[in-house]
Amino acid sequence: MARYRGPRTKIARKFADPIFGTDKSFEKKNYPPGMHGNNKRRRKASEYGIQLKEKQKAKYTYGVLEKQFRNMFDKASRSKGVTGEVLLQLLESRLDNVAYRLGFSPTRAGARQLVTHRHITVNGEIVNIPSYTLKPGDAVGVRERSKSLETITDSLSTARYGSSSWLEFDEASMTGKFLNRPEREEIPENIKEQLIVELYSK
């Protein structure tokens, strides 16, 4: 399966949640897609269907494919702590997600592109792997030659600094520090991780 590049609003409407960020089209049509989308008489989803939908929601939110997601779940299940929470912590520790959280791009897809195009550094070294897992203390910044890129400067001008308590950002040097993995209550994403755990536990 290739990475999803289709209509984002359609997916957001499917989950009844603006998972890709602010979306005016979603606000206008805040109901499931399709000709019967606004009809409240819809068939009740099964337990499996609800669990599967939650997993798909997490995958679309973080831009992760099935194999990567499964590997992350396996890693989380082998780690100490609550499996669902550890899974979200691993997703939040990805380089593309941290670049997004720091405000280098208004979307995770945009942050992923910045990473693959070699605009982002980790501890001063260029890293072009979006799934790179950061460790506490790692410094994430913009490559010197890329600091004047309009997409980055525009995004930083509207970014909300300090919105992520597990990150520290220095505006002058365009560098952020990954302080620690976030606690569940610090992760703003509306994901019911326990449903994902139940799905993979079958």
Buried (B, 14 or more C-beta within 10 A) or exposed (E): EEEEEEEBBBBBBBBEBBBBBEBEBBEEBBEBBEEEEEEEEEEEEEEEEBBBBBBBBBBBBBBBEEEBBEEBBEBBBEBEEBBBBBBBBBBBBBBBBBBBBBBBBBBBBBBBBBBEEEBBBBEEEEBEEBBBBBEEEBBBBBBEEBBEBEBBEEBBEEBEBEEBEBBBBEEEEBBBBBBBBBEEEEBEBEBBBBBBBBBBEE
